[in-house]
Amino acid sequence: MHACGFFVLLCLTLGNTGQAQTKRQRILILNETGTAYPGISLIDQGLRSAFDASHEKLEIYREYMETALFPDPADQKRFREFYVRKYTDRRPDVIITVGPSPLKFMSDTHNSAFPGAPIVFCLPQYVPATLTLDSQFTGVLNGIAAKKTINAALRLQPGTRHIVVVGGMTFNDIQVEDAVKEQLRSYEGSIDISYFTTLTMPDLLERLHHLPDHTIVFYTGFGRDAAGARFISGTEATSMVATAANAPVFVPYDVFLNHGEVGGIVSSLFEQGRIAGELALRILKGEKPQDLPRVTAGTIPMFDWRVLQRWGIRESDLPPGSIVLNRQAGFWELYKQYVLVGILILLAQAMAILGLLWQRARRRKTEAELSRSEQKFSKSFRQSPLAISIASTDQDRYLEVNETFEELTGWRRDEVAGRTQSEIKLWVDPNRRSAFLKQLLAQGNARDLEIRIRRKDGQIRTTLGSAELIEVDGEKCCLSVWTDITERKQAEDALASVSHKLIEAQEKERTRIARELHDDINQRIALLAVELEQLQQSNSGLDGEVRRRMKTLVKHVSDIGMEVQAISHRLHSSKLEMLGVVVACRSFCREVAERNKVAVDFTEEGTPRGVGQDVSLCLFRILQESVNNAIKHSGAQYFEVRLCGVSDEIQLTVRDCGVGFDAQAALSGHGLGLISMRERASLVKGTISITSKPMAGTEITLRVPIAVNRESQAISGAA
């Protein structure tokens, strides 16, 4: 009996031990606002990176106090009471607060609602003296470096006489502004400092548009204006401020970049989240909060290359160790598709000429064979439709040129032979020739180079050429083959300019019509609906049939107004400007599905952040054209739309299972829809492919390289 009882007790003990080992520890994350705010998402990414690296088994609970959307104290009180009730029976092992409001919530209710639970705070600018934080509190203070950013700005803009601080009126905005004011006190005697922190957004943008010369702007965050209008600081407000300001805009956080701001000594919200996550894990492993000192997050110098170019700021003047974002892509990334055009033809020509030279060398054994070989090569060389030259690489002297070379350059053979490039000065850019020679000597060849040459008469021509390193009589020589593409380049530029202007005009007209529909006609319809309702209410003595017809009439007028507003949004999408291409495309698919009573399945994966407005507008317009055409002509009821980032490009695919059509005939025809889509794609260096068969459905795929020519941004600006 004793042995049996001992065995049962041992089994129960081992079972309880197994349960204890598998118990997951709970972490509650209280966020200031929702995930629509980029800063919250960045901090959450930092937290997840810390948790994932630890390989601990955790239960993560995320709550959002939404202080920007529900600032009323009564609403916040209800949120607090709800969270207290929700976690009464599921006590967290650690609580992480993100923002000042959650920290105040924990300060007020910690002992009564969550006794003994350690608190790790994150994102506050400072801990106010009014908050009572006991030994269970530790965390990460926001490392805002306003003074360092202003010091860097003054070095980059040495003639600065005015500093304008821009901020909003949320609790978090005011905290940041207080920290900035304290750091900028030392400048008050030498520089004029103005605080634009109690204005409505329209008034703010108007003032920023007319700032005096020698001014810099420091943007601290703008969650709500003086009229109560709310904005997302990291996307909407910062983009509007950077666009409106006629002076360079500096910022304190990395989340504010990529909207036209110069940059600054910024605080990384991702890094703050990572540090807070590591503190929470240390507490879960047994360390006490009072033994973990508070940490101030570090800052890094970060600047936007495009904005530096706009304001004429030299990259060499940036602080040491600066991170420079959005550097312009090099020649190969921008023009590689052109470099590859025609490579097979030119390679065939080069190989044929090399073959002739090789044959001549082989037949040197006899005078007769040498003579025949030289005659054959000379005829091919002299009469080739391509300009050919042979020059020694050691002395850089021309040895031989053909007739086409003479026609192309205006230099006769006897004027060129024996002279160097520095004497002829054929290349417009000597540095380009030096780089060409280095590549030739290093690799043995150079393929499909676009070269600008200066004829003897001074005329500039554009050529496309290749070169090969060969040996003539034991001497290394450069065999160059060129063809004149000046007219082709001019035609391509002219065609691109016309297409650019047509699409720009189309976007301007869309915007104009959309504004007239929204601001004029829709307002009139709304006013008419209101007047009809008032007329109906003021004539209460009318019989039932008349009242029913008036009610129906009011509904019809309201429906017309909603449809006019929908047409306005289809012509000019405000969501595309404010929220980005992914949200705009998803919203369009949902709206067109509801309007046409069909199913549109939209999926998105890996689309990069900060997609340029030109690319965003191209993707959105081609999506509109493709989906509308598919709904109109395919006869299908289900459509698939996929937007994704793949390698170094963005892909948009629209697929249906409808009746299909002859894709080749459509592409070679004159349909304005396909022409418009192809021209839009070409302006951002993209390509469109159409796969369709009768009764087998259609698939349209747009591919746009992420590093595109910025010349097309004028179209998005017009919209």
Phi, psi and omega per residue, in radians:
M1 nan -0.767 3.134
H2 -1.122 -0.700 3.134
A3 -1.134 -0.713 3.134
C4 -1.134 -0.748 3.120
G5 -1.108 -0.683 3.107
F6 -1.113 -0.669 -3.136
F7 -1.145 -0.742 3.108
V8 -1.100 -0.783 3.128
L9 -1.070 -0.682 3.127
L10 -1.119 -0.740 3.128
C11 -1.098 -0.757 3.131
L12 -1.114 -0.699 -3.135
T13 -1.129 -0.760 3.125
L14 -1.146 -0.665 3.103
G15 -1.103 -0.758 3.123
N16 -1.146 -0.646 3.119
T17 -1.124 -0.714 3.110
G18 -1.091 -0.715 3.106
Q19 -1.110 -0.710 -3.133
A20 -1.132 -0.622 -3.110
Q21 -1.221 -0.513 -3.086
T22 -1.636 -0.048 -3.130
K23 -1.140 2.264 3.137
R24 -1.526 2.431 3.101
Q25 -1.493 2.480 -3.015
R26 -1.766 2.343 3.056
I27 -2.175 2.163 3.078
L28 -1.797 2.176 3.112
I29 -1.907 2.001 3.105
L30 -1.750 2.000 -3.088
N31 -1.770 2.557 3.112
E32 -1.101 -0.826 -3.101
T33 -2.333 -3.083 -3.110
G34 -1.462 3.106 -3.094
T35 -1.254 -0.133 3.058
A36 -1.148 -0.336 3.122
Y37 -1.579 2.085 -3.042
P38 -0.986 -0.587 -3.127
G39 -1.073 -0.715 3.114
I40 -1.103 -0.731 3.137
S41 -1.114 -0.717 -3.138
L42 -1.130 -0.757 3.121
I43 -1.110 -0.716 3.127
D44 -1.114 -0.639 3.070
Q45 -1.100 -0.712 3.100
G46 -1.107 -0.726 3.094
L47 -1.066 -0.792 -3.109
R48 -1.127 -0.632 3.123
S49 -1.096 -0.662 3.102
A50 -1.192 -0.765 -3.117
F51 -1.146 -0.750 -3.111
D52 -1.133 -0.637 -3.120
A53 -1.212 -0.386 -3.076
S54 -1.440 -0.397 -3.099
H55 1.057 0.391 3.075
E56 -1.398 2.637 3.054
K57 -1.521 1.899 -3.007
L58 -2.188 2.593 2.925
E59 -1.867 2.020 -3.067
I60 -1.813 2.194 3.064
Y61 -2.027 2.243 -3.137
R62 -2.031 2.229 3.083
E63 -2.205 2.654 -3.066
Y64 -2.268 2.038 -3.103
M65 -1.352 -0.291 3.037
E66 0.895 0.856 -3.122
T67 -1.155 -0.398 3.107
A68 -1.296 -0.663 -3.113
L69 -1.505 -0.527 -3.108
F70 -2.236 1.228 -3.076
P71 -1.337 -0.222 -3.082
D72 -1.046 2.274 -3.141
P73 -0.992 -0.580 3.132
A74 -1.149 -0.712 3.097
D75 -1.117 -0.793 -3.139
Q76 -1.108 -0.582 3.089
K77 -1.122 -0.748 3.103
R78 -1.107 -0.679 3.084
F79 -1.047 -0.794 -3.100
R80 -1.082 -0.813 -3.130
E81 -1.070 -0.642 3.125
F82 -1.138 -0.770 -3.122
Y83 -1.144 -0.666 3.124
V84 -1.087 -0.794 3.120
R85 -1.144 -0.709 -3.045
K86 -1.077 -0.649 -3.038
Y87 -1.880 0.348 3.101
T88 -1.102 -0.771 -3.102
D89 -1.741 0.097 3.125
R90 -2.377 1.237 -3.028
R91 -1.152 2.261 3.063
P92 -1.314 2.578 3.073
D93 -1.413 -0.491 3.064
V94 -2.535 2.479 3.069
I95 -2.035 2.255 3.085
I96 -1.944 2.132 3.093
T97 -1.792 2.332 -3.135
V98 -2.044 1.746 -3.134
G99 1.982 2.884 -3.067
P100 -1.233 -0.648 -3.085
S101 -1.139 -0.829 3.061
P102 -1.037 -0.602 3.108
L103 -1.128 -0.736 3.105
K104 -1.129 -0.680 3.088
F105 -1.006 -0.831 -3.137
M106 -1.182 -0.640 3.104
S107 -1.077 -0.671 -3.095
D108 -1.331 -0.606 -2.942
T109 -2.082 0.078 -3.007
H110 -1.014 -0.920 -3.047
N111 -1.178 -0.576 -3.090
S112 -1.524 -0.688 -3.030
A113 -1.712 -0.619 -3.081
F114 -2.295 0.997 -3.070
P115 -1.099 2.342 3.086
G116 1.442 -0.152 -3.114
A117 -1.405 2.164 3.102
P118 -1.155 2.537 -3.121
I119 -2.072 2.244 3.014
V120 -2.023 1.974 -3.117
F121 -1.665 2.766 -3.070
C122 -2.645 2.474 2.999
L123 1.548 -0.297 3.124
P124 -1.159 2.566 3.094
Q125 -1.233 -0.630 3.089
Y126 -2.805 2.884 3.101
V127 -1.728 1.919 -3.101
P128 -1.035 2.635 3.134
A129 -1.157 -0.386 -3.128
T130 -1.261 -0.288 3.134
L131 -1.498 2.371 3.097
T132 -1.771 1.863 -3.133
L133 -1.940 2.011 -3.130
D134 -1.445 -2.941 -3.040
S135 -1.214 -0.172 3.140
Q136 -1.446 -0.034 -3.085
F137 -1.793 2.359 2.933
T138 -2.671 3.021 -3.141
G139 2.879 -2.811 -3.029
V140 -2.090 2.110 3.051
L141 -1.529 2.531 -3.123
N142 -1.209 2.166 -3.085
G143 -1.534 1.052 -3.140
I144 -1.217 2.306 -3.058
A145 -2.114 1.100 -3.105
A146 -1.108 -0.759 -3.101
K147 -1.131 -0.751 3.114
K148 -1.108 -0.677 3.131
T149 -1.139 -0.733 3.127
I150 -1.155 -0.676 3.077
N151 -1.036 -0.787 3.116
A152 -1.126 -0.694 -3.141
A153 -1.120 -0.670 3.133
L154 -1.197 -0.555 3.052
R155 -1.238 -0.621 3.128
L156 -1.342 -0.517 3.132
Q157 -2.166 1.326 -2.959
P158 -1.119 -0.349 -3.120
G159 -1.601 0.250 -3.048
T160 -1.120 2.281 3.078
R161 -2.103 -0.233 -3.094
H162 -2.328 2.425 3.017
I163 -2.119 2.218 3.110
V164 -1.993 2.079 3.105
V165 -1.703 2.162 -3.090
V166 -1.935 2.235 3.130
G167 -2.720 2.940 -3.105
G168 -1.843 -2.796 -2.974
M169 -2.185 0.257 3.008
T170 -1.318 2.927 3.136
F171 -1.046 -0.727 3.134
N172 -1.177 -0.697 3.095
D173 -1.011 -0.764 -3.092
I174 -1.164 -0.662 3.096
Q175 -1.053 -0.793 -3.138
V176 -1.110 -0.769 -3.126
E177 -1.064 -0.689 3.105
D178 -1.077 -0.755 3.123
A179 -1.122 -0.682 3.139
V180 -1.155 -0.784 3.130
K181 -1.007 -0.743 -3.123
E182 -1.104 -0.697 -3.113
Q183 -1.303 -0.406 -3.083
L184 -1.684 0.089 -3.108
R185 -1.051 -0.581 -3.088
S186 -1.186 -0.258 -3.136
Y187 -1.637 -0.155 -2.958
E188 -1.101 -0.495 -3.135
G189 -1.447 -0.352 -3.036
S190 -1.918 -0.414 -3.099
I191 -2.288 2.462 3.095
D192 -1.291 2.073 -3.118
I193 -2.001 2.191 3.109
S194 -2.076 2.520 -3.133
Y195 -2.025 1.900 3.072
F196 -1.647 1.327 -3.020
T197 -2.159 -0.005 -3.130
T198 -2.277 0.738 -3.079
L199 -2.036 2.774 2.927
T200 -1.331 2.768 -3.103
M201 -1.050 -0.801 3.113
P202 -1.026 -0.738 3.121
D203 -1.115 -0.719 3.137
L204 -1.067 -0.831 -3.104
L205 -1.122 -0.643 3.128
E206 -1.133 -0.752 3.128
R207 -1.163 -0.705 3.129
L208 -1.111 -0.503 -3.121
H209 -1.278 -0.312 -3.077
H210 -2.180 0.699 3.095
L211 -1.246 2.590 3.112
P212 -1.218 2.886 3.105
D213 -1.105 2.777 3.107
H214 1.074 0.780 -3.137
T215 -2.094 2.534 2.935
I216 -2.161 2.664 -3.114
V217 -2.002 2.353 3.050
F218 -2.036 1.947 -3.068
Y219 -1.664 2.118 -3.059
T220 -1.806 -0.184 -3.073
G221 2.221 2.521 -3.041
F222 -2.573 1.511 -3.131
G223 -1.543 -0.477 3.136
R224 -2.690 2.459 -3.141
D225 -1.693 -3.073 -3.058
A226 -1.146 -0.409 3.137
A227 -1.544 -0.012 -3.136
G228 1.595 -0.017 3.119
A229 -1.220 2.359 -3.064
R230 -1.750 2.583 -3.136
F231 -2.475 2.715 3.013
I232 -1.565 1.989 -3.012
S233 -1.025 -0.732 -3.011
G234 -1.372 -0.145 -3.139
T235 -2.298 -1.171 -3.033
E236 -1.109 -1.021 -2.994
A237 -1.169 -0.784 -3.107
T238 -1.128 -0.626 3.105
S239 -1.156 -0.722 -3.141
M240 -1.151 -0.712 -3.133
V241 -1.155 -0.821 -3.120
A242 -1.112 -0.604 3.140
T243 -1.261 -0.694 -3.056
A244 -1.377 -0.540 -3.002
A245 -1.222 2.389 3.049
N246 -1.677 0.398 3.108
A247 -2.454 2.743 -3.135
P248 -1.120 2.453 -3.080
V249 -1.912 2.206 3.095
F250 -1.929 2.664 -3.010
V251 -2.372 2.782 -3.135
P252 -1.698 -0.222 -3.058
Y253 -2.192 2.589 3.104
D254 -1.175 -0.446 -3.117
V255 -1.190 -0.323 -3.134
F256 -1.463 -0.098 -3.059
L257 -1.421 2.988 3.082
N258 1.336 0.407 3.055
H259 -2.215 0.213 -3.111
G260 1.968 0.137 3.122
E261 -1.536 2.611 3.115
V262 -1.192 -0.821 -3.101
G263 2.274 -2.550 -3.128
G264 2.737 -2.963 3.029
I265 -1.529 1.581 -2.854
V266 -1.706 2.711 3.057
S267 -1.676 2.339 -3.126
S268 -1.597 1.989 3.133
L269 -1.192 -0.567 3.074
F270 -1.051 -0.772 -3.119
E271 -1.147 -0.658 3.085
Q272 -1.052 -0.769 3.117
G273 -1.096 -0.697 -3.132
R274 -1.119 -0.749 -3.136
I275 -1.133 -0.749 3.120
A276 -1.078 -0.704 3.115
G277 -1.099 -0.705 3.127
E278 -1.161 -0.654 3.076
L279 -1.092 -0.744 3.129
A280 -1.088 -0.709 3.136
L281 -1.154 -0.664 3.111
R282 -1.104 -0.658 3.103
I283 -1.166 -0.748 3.138
L284 -1.093 -0.484 -3.139
K285 -1.465 -0.005 3.029
G286 2.121 -0.211 3.128
E287 -1.279 2.611 -3.114
K288 -1.607 2.511 -3.126
P289 -0.997 -0.669 -3.098
Q290 -1.178 -0.290 3.093
D291 -1.575 -0.053 -3.133
L292 -1.909 1.813 -3.105
P293 -1.149 2.665 3.077
R294 -1.133 2.534 -3.074
V295 -2.022 2.419 3.001
T296 -1.752 2.117 -3.081
A297 -1.092 2.483 3.135
G298 -1.342 2.962 3.126
T299 -2.215 2.762 3.133
I300 -2.382 2.509 3.065
P301 -1.317 2.160 -3.096
M302 -2.452 2.311 -3.063
F303 -2.449 2.713 -3.137
D304 -1.704 2.036 -3.098
W305 -1.006 -0.697 -3.100
R306 -1.118 -0.684 -3.107
V307 -1.309 -0.573 3.042
L308 -1.025 -0.723 3.117
Q309 -1.134 -0.681 -3.106
R310 -1.056 -0.733 -3.085
W311 -1.694 0.168 3.081
G312 1.163 0.564 -3.132
I313 -1.625 2.237 -3.121
R314 -1.376 2.370 3.131
E315 -1.114 -0.507 -3.139
S316 -1.170 -0.332 3.137
D317 -1.492 -0.104 -3.106
L318 -1.185 2.728 3.101
P319 -1.046 2.610 3.132
P320 -0.998 2.466 3.116
G321 1.350 0.251 -3.109
S322 -1.187 2.488 3.005
I323 -1.622 2.186 -3.115
V324 -1.921 2.076 -3.114
L325 -1.619 2.734 2.934
N326 1.051 0.670 3.019
R327 -1.079 2.485 -3.126
Q328 -1.165 2.430 -3.118
A329 -1.152 2.707 -3.138
G330 -1.342 -3.122 -3.066
F331 -1.051 -0.741 -3.060
W332 -1.150 -0.750 -3.130
E333 -1.123 -0.602 -3.080
L334 -1.415 -0.614 -2.966
Y335 -2.142 0.330 -3.055
K336 -1.118 -0.541 -3.141
Q337 -1.170 -0.571 3.092
Y338 -1.294 -0.617 -3.125
V339 -1.089 -0.563 -3.096
L340 -1.430 -0.259 -3.107
V341 -1.188 2.281 3.079
G342 1.316 0.189 -3.043
I343 -1.150 -0.575 -3.114
L344 -1.155 -0.718 -3.129
I345 -1.134 -0.822 -3.117
L346 -1.151 -0.630 3.090
L347 -1.132 -0.684 3.119
A348 -1.099 -0.761 3.111
Q349 -1.087 -0.784 -3.130
A350 -1.111 -0.720 3.134
M351 -1.145 -0.643 3.110
A352 -1.109 -0.767 3.135
I353 -1.149 -0.731 3.100
L354 -1.111 -0.612 3.099
G355 -1.117 -0.701 3.105
L356 -1.124 -0.742 3.113
L357 -1.109 -0.706 3.136
W358 -1.127 -0.723 3.109
Q359 -1.099 -0.716 3.119
R360 -1.069 -0.715 3.134
A361 -1.146 -0.662 3.136
R362 -1.160 -0.517 -3.048
R363 -1.688 0.275 3.094
R364 -1.234 -0.201 -3.062
K365 -1.057 -0.517 3.133
T366 -2.265 2.622 -3.138
E367 -1.130 -0.627 -3.112
A368 -1.182 -0.803 3.139
E369 -1.124 -0.702 3.117
L370 -1.090 -0.739 -3.136
S371 -1.093 -0.823 -3.141
R372 -1.099 -0.710 -3.136
S373 -1.138 -0.750 3.141
E374 -1.131 -0.702 3.129
Q375 -1.108 -0.757 -3.133
K376 -1.110 -0.803 3.135
F377 -1.147 -0.729 -3.104
S378 -1.059 -0.715 -3.138
K379 -1.135 -0.817 3.128
S380 -1.124 -0.734 -3.113
F381 -1.137 -0.835 -3.061
R382 -1.218 -0.649 -3.013
Q383 -1.729 0.130 3.136
S384 -1.105 2.408 3.090
P385 -1.201 -0.178 3.103
L386 -1.732 2.557 3.073
A387 -1.332 2.183 -3.077
I388 -2.205 2.411 3.064
S389 -2.437 2.607 3.068
I390 -2.180 2.231 -3.106
A391 -2.417 2.545 3.092
S392 -1.311 2.476 -3.138
T393 -1.477 -0.458 -3.108
D394 -1.237 -0.855 -3.095
Q395 -1.797 -0.061 3.121
D396 0.974 0.741 -3.139
R397 -1.949 2.463 3.076
Y398 -1.249 2.295 3.077
L399 -1.767 -0.683 -3.067
E400 -2.731 2.522 3.034
V401 -2.428 2.769 3.133
N402 -1.828 -3.106 -3.067
E403 -1.148 -0.683 3.128
T404 -1.098 -0.617 3.051
F405 -1.059 -0.758 3.136
E406 -1.089 -0.728 3.137
E407 -1.179 -0.693 -3.090
L408 -1.227 -0.728 -3.014
T409 -1.722 -0.327 -3.076
G410 1.415 -0.017 3.111
W411 -1.688 2.282 3.074
R412 -1.350 2.775 -3.109
R413 -1.020 -0.765 -3.101
D414 -1.225 -0.330 3.078
E415 -1.418 -0.449 -3.036
V416 -1.660 -0.731 -3.019
A417 -0.986 2.248 3.109
G418 1.502 -0.106 -3.132
R419 -1.783 2.748 -3.092
T420 -1.636 2.925 3.108
Q421 -1.110 -0.618 -3.140
S422 -1.156 -0.416 3.096
E423 -1.466 -0.710 -3.129
I424 -1.365 -0.668 -3.115
K425 0.978 0.924 -3.121
L426 -1.325 -0.732 -3.123
W427 -1.310 2.325 3.092
V428 -1.174 -0.683 -3.103
D429 -1.938 1.740 -3.140
P430 -1.055 -0.588 3.139
N431 -1.112 -0.612 3.106
R432 -1.117 -0.684 3.124
R433 -1.175 -0.675 3.114
S434 -1.082 -0.747 3.110
A435 -1.144 -0.617 3.120
F436 -1.123 -0.763 -3.132
L437 -1.143 -0.678 3.109
K438 -1.091 -0.761 3.124
Q439 -1.126 -0.732 -3.127
L440 -1.078 -0.797 -3.119
L441 -1.216 -0.552 -3.113
A442 -1.383 -0.686 -3.020
Q443 -1.878 -0.294 -3.130
G444 1.547 -0.160 3.107
N445 -2.797 2.882 3.052
A446 -2.516 2.244 -2.993
R447 -2.003 2.392 2.921
D448 0.880 1.037 3.094
L449 -1.636 2.309 3.054
E450 -1.559 2.011 -2.976
I451 -2.164 2.335 3.050
R452 -1.719 2.178 -3.115
I453 -2.054 2.736 3.100
R454 -1.944 2.014 3.104
R455 -1.127 2.956 3.131
K456 -1.061 -0.587 -3.140
D457 -1.441 0.063 3.094
G458 1.636 -0.119 -3.129
Q459 -1.251 2.401 3.140
I460 -1.648 2.270 3.110
R461 -2.207 2.672 3.099
T462 -1.875 2.269 -3.116
T463 -2.221 2.786 3.035
L464 -2.097 2.157 -3.012
G465 -2.489 2.847 3.035
S466 -2.333 2.803 -3.122
A467 -2.502 2.657 3.138
E468 -2.364 2.472 3.086
L469 -1.521 2.046 -3.106
I470 -2.173 3.071 3.118
E471 -2.160 2.172 3.124
V472 -2.149 2.040 -3.118
D473 0.923 0.722 3.102
G474 1.385 0.054 -3.119
E475 -1.954 2.375 3.098
K476 -1.241 2.239 -3.114
C477 -2.325 2.771 3.112
C478 -1.857 2.083 3.056
L479 -1.723 2.009 -3.077
S480 -1.974 2.412 3.119
V481 -2.203 2.150 -3.073
W482 -2.191 2.742 2.951
T483 -2.478 2.522 -3.080
D484 -1.415 2.126 3.124
I485 -2.111 0.393 -3.071
T486 -1.049 -0.877 -3.104
E487 -1.114 -0.680 3.116
R488 -1.105 -0.752 3.112
K489 -1.087 -0.719 3.121
Q490 -1.119 -0.718 3.120
A491 -1.128 -0.729 3.113
E492 -1.109 -0.744 3.127
D493 -1.124 -0.721 3.138
A494 -1.129 -0.763 3.133
L495 -1.110 -0.749 3.121
A496 -1.108 -0.667 3.137
S497 -1.133 -0.752 3.130
V498 -1.120 -0.801 3.125
S499 -1.061 -0.752 3.114
H500 -1.007 -0.813 -3.092
K501 -1.192 -0.682 3.132
L502 -1.091 -0.826 -3.124
I503 -1.199 -0.648 3.091
E504 -1.078 -0.751 3.106
A505 -1.110 -0.695 3.123
Q506 -1.085 -0.775 3.139
E507 -1.142 -0.679 3.102
K508 -1.100 -0.732 -3.135
E509 -1.175 -0.686 3.066
R510 -1.007 -0.825 -3.116
T511 -1.098 -0.751 -3.134
R512 -1.088 -0.836 -3.124
I513 -1.107 -0.746 -3.139
A514 -1.062 -0.725 3.140
R515 -1.172 -0.693 3.116
E516 -1.137 -0.741 3.111
L517 -1.082 -0.779 -3.056
H518 -1.308 -0.797 -2.992
D519 -1.540 -0.369 -3.061
D520 -2.004 -1.201 -3.021
I521 -1.118 -0.780 -3.112
N522 -1.115 -0.656 3.100
Q523 -1.146 -0.678 3.102
R524 -1.116 -0.747 3.140
I525 -1.107 -0.733 3.115
A526 -1.083 -0.719 3.112
L527 -1.126 -0.675 3.112
L528 -1.109 -0.719 3.126
A529 -1.099 -0.723 3.126
V530 -1.118 -0.759 3.134
E531 -1.111 -0.667 3.105
L532 -1.137 -0.712 3.101
E533 -1.105 -0.728 3.113
Q534 -1.117 -0.682 3.112
L535 -1.111 -0.717 3.135
Q536 -1.113 -0.742 -3.113
Q537 -1.234 -0.560 -3.105
S538 -1.367 -0.256 3.134
N539 -1.986 1.121 -3.097
S540 -1.219 -0.273 -3.098
G541 -1.490 0.020 -3.124
L542 -1.212 2.662 3.136
D543 -1.212 2.944 -3.028
G544 -1.095 -0.679 -3.110
E545 -1.132 -0.758 -3.140
V546 -1.131 -0.752 3.140
R547 -1.116 -0.682 3.117
R548 -1.114 -0.749 -3.126
R549 -1.173 -0.651 3.091
M550 -1.148 -0.673 3.105
K551 -1.110 -0.733 3.100
T552 -1.095 -0.707 -3.139
L553 -1.097 -0.711 3.113
V554 -1.086 -0.714 3.122
K555 -1.122 -0.739 3.132
H556 -1.074 -0.751 -3.141
V557 -1.109 -0.727 3.120
S558 -1.118 -0.698 3.109
D559 -1.098 -0.701 3.118
I560 -1.095 -0.737 3.119
G561 -1.067 -0.727 3.113
M562 -1.135 -0.669 3.141
E563 -1.195 -0.679 3.095
V564 -1.098 -0.711 3.115
Q565 -1.136 -0.683 3.105
A566 -1.118 -0.694 3.102
I567 -1.100 -0.715 3.117
S568 -1.049 -0.737 3.135
H569 -1.184 -0.610 3.118
R570 -1.197 -0.601 3.127
L571 -1.245 -0.654 -3.083
H572 -2.545 1.872 -3.057
S573 -1.507 1.960 3.058
S574 -1.244 -0.477 3.114
K575 -1.124 -0.587 3.124
L576 -1.086 -0.709 -3.133
E577 -1.282 -0.732 -2.977
M578 -1.527 -0.666 -2.968
L579 -2.019 -0.143 3.065
G580 1.744 2.979 -2.980
V581 -1.218 -0.620 -3.083
V582 -1.149 -0.844 3.139
V583 -1.113 -0.740 -3.134
A584 -1.096 -0.761 -3.134
C585 -1.165 -0.748 3.117
R586 -1.095 -0.747 3.137
S587 -1.129 -0.710 3.126
F588 -1.097 -0.769 -3.140
C589 -1.073 -0.701 3.120
R590 -1.161 -0.747 -3.121
E591 -1.169 -0.767 -3.109
V592 -1.194 -0.546 3.086
A593 -1.170 -0.775 3.123
E594 -1.143 -0.689 -3.087
R595 -1.202 -0.635 -3.051
N596 -1.809 0.059 3.110
K597 1.002 0.818 3.083
V598 -2.257 3.027 3.109
A599 -1.855 2.157 3.084
V600 -2.121 1.918 -3.098
D601 -1.599 1.887 -3.122
F602 -1.800 2.223 3.053
T603 -2.239 2.566 -3.135
E604 -2.373 2.441 -3.117
E605 -2.661 2.126 2.976
G606 1.227 0.298 3.118
T607 -1.167 2.187 -3.071
P608 -1.161 2.652 3.068
R609 -1.320 2.808 3.054
G610 1.143 0.590 3.074
V611 -1.108 2.320 -3.106
G612 -1.030 2.659 -3.122
Q613 -1.081 -0.578 3.140
D614 -1.144 -0.791 3.124
V615 -1.185 -0.726 3.121
S616 -1.025 -0.797 -3.129
L617 -1.132 -0.712 3.116
C618 -1.066 -0.841 3.138
L619 -1.049 -0.768 -3.073
F620 -1.181 -0.767 -3.122
R621 -1.172 -0.722 3.130
I622 -1.182 -0.616 3.039
L623 -1.076 -0.798 3.107
Q624 -0.987 -0.902 -3.079
E625 -1.089 -0.759 -3.081
S626 -1.168 -0.831 -3.103
V627 -1.162 -0.758 3.137
N628 -1.096 -0.741 3.091
N629 -1.087 -0.732 -3.126
A630 -1.114 -0.777 3.128
I631 -1.124 -0.647 -3.064
K632 -1.302 -0.674 -2.959
H633 -1.973 -0.372 -2.986
S634 -1.362 -0.502 -3.070
G635 1.363 0.086 -3.125
A636 -1.532 2.855 3.108
Q637 -2.015 -0.079 -3.129
Y638 -2.301 2.309 -3.082
F639 -2.351 2.541 3.117
E640 -2.004 2.339 3.077
V641 -2.239 2.215 -3.120
R642 -2.261 2.218 3.095
L643 -2.109 2.140 -3.068
C644 -2.624 2.748 3.015
G645 -1.789 2.150 -3.101
V646 -2.219 2.052 3.121
S647 0.977 -2.026 -3.098
D648 -1.913 0.535 3.139
E649 -2.571 2.848 3.041
I650 -1.894 2.335 -3.132
Q651 -2.051 2.369 3.026
L652 -2.121 2.170 -3.128
T653 -2.180 2.268 3.059
V654 -2.100 2.135 -3.031
R655 -2.286 2.452 3.019
D656 -2.400 2.930 3.117
C657 -2.026 0.698 -3.042
G658 -1.578 -2.658 -3.007
V659 -1.314 -0.363 3.124
G660 1.254 -3.108 3.123
F661 -2.855 3.060 3.120
D662 -1.425 1.790 -3.038
A663 -1.115 -0.723 -3.112
Q664 -1.104 -0.742 3.129
A665 -1.138 -0.668 -3.135
A666 -1.177 -0.714 -3.121
L667 -1.212 -0.536 3.130
S668 -1.544 -0.058 -3.137
G669 -1.502 -2.788 -3.035
H670 -2.161 0.479 3.120
G671 -1.137 2.248 -3.067
L672 -1.147 -0.565 -3.127
G673 -1.092 -0.860 3.136
L674 -1.156 -0.689 3.108
I675 -1.064 -0.778 -3.141
S676 -1.080 -0.746 -3.138
M677 -1.130 -0.749 3.139
R678 -1.118 -0.716 -3.133
E679 -1.180 -0.708 3.093
R680 -1.067 -0.756 -3.134
A681 -1.114 -0.718 -3.093
S682 -1.153 -0.519 -3.109
L683 -1.202 -0.374 3.061
V684 -1.960 0.428 3.092
K685 1.070 0.500 -3.139
G686 -1.719 3.014 3.119
T687 -2.321 2.587 3.106
I688 -2.087 2.325 3.034
S689 -2.163 2.443 -3.114
I690 -2.172 2.164 3.071
T691 -2.069 2.055 -3.100
S692 -2.690 2.479 3.049
K693 -2.369 2.519 3.116
P694 -0.939 2.243 3.112
M695 1.148 0.256 -3.128
A696 -2.198 0.188 3.068
G697 1.512 3.047 -3.062
T698 -2.382 2.512 3.040
E699 -2.344 2.156 3.101
I700 -1.968 2.205 -3.103
T701 -2.175 2.212 3.057
L702 -1.916 2.253 3.076
R703 -2.096 2.170 -3.122
V704 -2.195 2.124 3.076
P705 -1.122 2.511 -3.107
I706 -1.173 -0.692 3.089
A707 -1.555 1.625 -3.072
V708 -1.922 2.867 3.111
N709 -1.159 2.164 -3.071
R710 -1.313 -0.038 -3.134
E711 -1.113 -0.423 -3.080
S712 -1.397 -0.014 -3.098
Q713 -1.193 -0.303 3.119
A714 -1.049 -0.573 -3.123
I715 -1.173 -0.844 3.126
S716 -1.112 -0.591 3.090
G717 -1.134 -0.615 3.138
A718 -1.197 -0.518 -3.123
A719 -1.314 nan nan
